[in-house]
């Protein structure tokens, strides 16, 4: 009986040695690769991050500037601290975290070598409740410092029987831009205005 077990063990060893698999082809240098890991059980706390950024806005010596662009014409005004908070309020009216959104949105992680950023993209898993204005959002993280480089958030809402889309582009420690778009009845869209607040003298464009 021992001789039989020994023979089986030797055969298994020879079989494994003769069946080496060919390594997978190298990933192109500029390819976008999906980061595969365990199912997401928590989201990046976007709202908490933005609130922390607002504390930073209150502490800078540079007075925030608002650039408003309508029909290609841009007007510039200085903003008080409280006006800055009012401007950003539409994106603080909901809380982006895993507690209330985990069942509604799915997180996808990418190592985007083209942008040199790790991106966390959140898309709806299905039809969203009418009470949810949030549509999707993306967090861009610097792969070296592991700090958030920027955020992009899209919300949709109705007002006076018309549908609007608002997009927030937040550049960490520098600026925030809100783009307002009208959804027209024929399915087309119309850019209504772009408003950008800058609270640093460093140009991020």
Buried (B, 14 or more C-beta within 10 A) or exposed (E): EEEEEEEEEEEEEEEEEEEEEEEEEEEEEEEEEEEEEEEBEEBBBBBEBBEEBBEEBEEEEEEBBBBBBEEEEEEEEEBEBEBBBEBBEBBEEBEBBBEEBBEBBBBEBBBBBEBEBBBBBBEBEEEBEEEBBBBEBBBBBBEEEEEBBBBBBBBBEEEEEEBBBBBBBBBBBBBBBBBBBEBEEEEEEEEBEBBBBBBBEEEEE
